[in-house]
Amino acid sequence: MEMNEDTKTSEVQDVTDQYPYCLKAERRGENVLILQKLETPIRRLDGKRVSYQLSHKWLTREDAELCEVLGDDYSYWSLKELDMQKQLFDQFNLF
């Protein structure tokens, strides 16, 4: 998913209240990042045990009459790899 210039310059919005199961959720343009803690840790392909899932969802344009999820993907992280003081969009280079 490539971000267009409008999305890259859009302000990051805290949308945590829209995802009650998450630790943190942010939206910038058509992109939403949702961080949640897994109930049971999993082992990544690199062998590390991780407990956090980052969901990236891309949506229809902000000005669309009906907002739809066009796609999503997931990545898995350990607590050591996260900085909860930073915005999600500042931590992850997903685009």
Buried (B, 14 or more C-beta within 10 A) or exposed (E): BEBEEEBEEBEBEEBBEEBEEBBBBBBBBBBBBBBBEEEEBEEEEEEBEBBBBBBBBBBEEEEEEEEEEEEEEEEBBEEEEBEEEEBBBEBBEBE
